[in-house]
Amino acid sequence: MRQSAVSFETEGLTFEGVVAQPDDGSGPWPGVVICHPHPLHGGNMDNNVVLALALGLAQEGFVTLRFNFRGVGSSQGEHTKGENESEEVLAALALIKDWPDTNANIGLAGYSFGTSVILGHSELYSEASAIALVSPPFRAVEGTPLKNSDLPVLITTGDRDRLVDSEQLDSELASFKNAPEFKLFDGVDHFWYGQEARLVPEVSRFFAEKLK
């Protein structure tokens, strides 16, 4: 596996990220952009879930891009509670599409706050072929324009997640035009510490089915 530090710009701001990809020269591969959890609670591109997905997917034949939202690490700007963070997601998607070793099949993944950004901004949906949401807040799912999309969607959460009510979430999925796949992990809370190895194969399977 090869990792490359990258930077990209949008709206006059510069953002930092890391691209990970297989190093066996068998590409081009599908690309996946991964959005990190809440910046005001320590979330960044090196979060345990984000890092596990980025490296795990790269080992399974994907090119992944994880990046820091505005105001995090060396990324410029200030946190806007998800209102403007979609701008850097769009720019990250553009970068991964232009990466020399990716093909036209692009996935978008988010964890916690990262899912809220995805769920709240319909302009992202035309730029991806599949979306994976890890531990999305119920309120973000409830009002999302993604309900009207035909995109394939995977939603995963744990049955001990106090920030995501899995029973409410399960019933809400019936209102989607294209019903998402829903995977509930037993014994898992919102933070997935020590459980990353259970999550990665499920997300990898989903993206392999939809992008390869």
Long-range contacts (C-beta under 8 A, 24 or more apart in sequence): 1-55, 1-58, 1-59, 6-65, 6-95, 8-67, 8-88, 8-91, 8-92, 8-94, 8-95, 9-91, 10-87, 10-88, 10-90, 10-91, 11-84, 11-87, 13-70, 13-75, 13-76, 13-77, 13-88, 14-75, 14-76, 15-67, 15-68, 15-69, 15-70, 15-75, 15-76, 15-88, 15-91, 15-92, 16-45, 16-67, 16-68, 16-73, 16-74, 16-75, 17-45, 17-65, 17-66, 17-67, 17-68, 17-92, 17-95, 18-45, 18-54, 18-65, 18-66, 18-67, 19-63, 19-64, 19-65, 19-96, 19-99, 20-54, 20-55, 20-57, 20-58, 20-63, 20-64, 20-66, 21-58, 21-62, 21-63, 21-64, 21-101, 22-58, 22-59, 22-61, 22-63, 26-61, 27-63, 27-101, 27-102, 27-103, 28-100, 28-101, 28-102, 28-103, 29-61, 29-62, 29-63, 29-101, 29-102, 29-103, 30-61, 30-62, 30-63, 30-102, 30-103, 30-105, 30-106, 30-107, 30-207, 30-211, 30-212, 31-62, 31-63, 31-64, 31-65, 31-96, 31-97, 31-99, 31-102, 31-103, 31-105, 31-106, 31-107, 32-57, 32-62, 32-63, 32-64, 32-65, 32-96, 32-106, 32-107, 32-108, 32-109, 32-207, 32-211, 33-64, 33-65, 33-66, 33-67, 33-89, 33-92, 33-93, 33-96, 33-106, 33-107, 33-108, 33-109, 33-128, 34-64, 34-65, 34-66, 34-109, 34-110, 34-111, 34-114, 35-69, 35-89, 35-108, 35-109, 35-110, 35-111, 35-113, 35-114, 35-115, 35-117, 35-118, 36-66, 36-67, 36-68, 36-69, 36-72, 36-111, 36-113, 36-114, 37-111, 37-112, 37-113, 37-114, 38-112, 38-113, 39-69, 39-71, 39-72, 39-79, 39-113, 40-79, 43-72, 43-112, 43-113, 43-114, 44-68, 44-72, 44-73, 45-72, 45-73, 47-111, 48-191, 48-192, 48-193, 48-196, 49-111, 49-134, 49-191, 49-192, 49-196, 49-199, 50-111, 50-114, 52-192, 52-196, 52-197, 52-199, 52-200, 53-109, 53-111, 53-134, 53-199, 53-200, 53-203, 56-196, 56-200, 56-201, 56-203, 56-204, 57-200, 57-203, 57-204, 57-207, 60-204, 60-208, 61-208, 61-212, 62-107, 62-204, 62-207, 62-211, 63-96, 63-99, 63-101, 63-102, 65-92, 65-95, 65-96, 65-99, 67-92, 69-117, 82-113, 82-116, 82-117, 82-120, 85-117, 86-117, 86-120, 86-121, 86-123, 86-124, 89-117, 89-118, 89-121, 89-124, 90-123, 90-124, 90-127, 93-124, 93-127, 93-128, 94-127, 97-127, 105-129, 105-211, 105-212, 106-211, 107-131, 107-132, 107-207, 107-210, 107-211, 108-132, 109-133, 109-134, 109-203, 109-207, 110-134, 110-136, 111-135, 112-136, 112-137, 112-163, 112-190, 115-140, 116-140, 118-146, 119-144, 119-146, 120-144, 122-146, 122-149, 125-149, 125-151, 129-210, 129-211, 130-154, 130-206, 130-207, 130-210, 130-211, 132-156, 132-203, 132-206, 132-207, 133-180, 134-192, 134-199, 134-203, 135-161, 135-163, 135-164, 135-190, 135-192, 136-164, 136-169, 137-163, 137-164, 138-164, 138-165, 138-168, 138-169, 138-172, 141-169, 141-172, 141-173, 142-172, 146-176, 147-175, 147-176, 147-177, 148-177, 149-177, 149-178, 150-177, 150-178, 151-178, 152-178, 152-180, 152-181, 152-206, 152-210, 153-178, 153-180, 153-181, 154-180, 154-181, 154-183, 154-202, 154-203, 154-206, 155-180, 155-181, 155-182, 155-183, 156-182, 156-183, 156-184, 156-185, 156-199, 156-202, 156-203, 157-184, 157-185, 157-188, 158-184, 158-185, 158-186, 158-187, 158-188, 158-189, 158-190, 158-192, 158-195, 159-184, 159-185, 159-186, 159-187, 159-188, 160-187, 160-188, 160-189, 161-188, 161-189, 161-190, 162-189, 162-190, 163-190, 164-190, 181-206
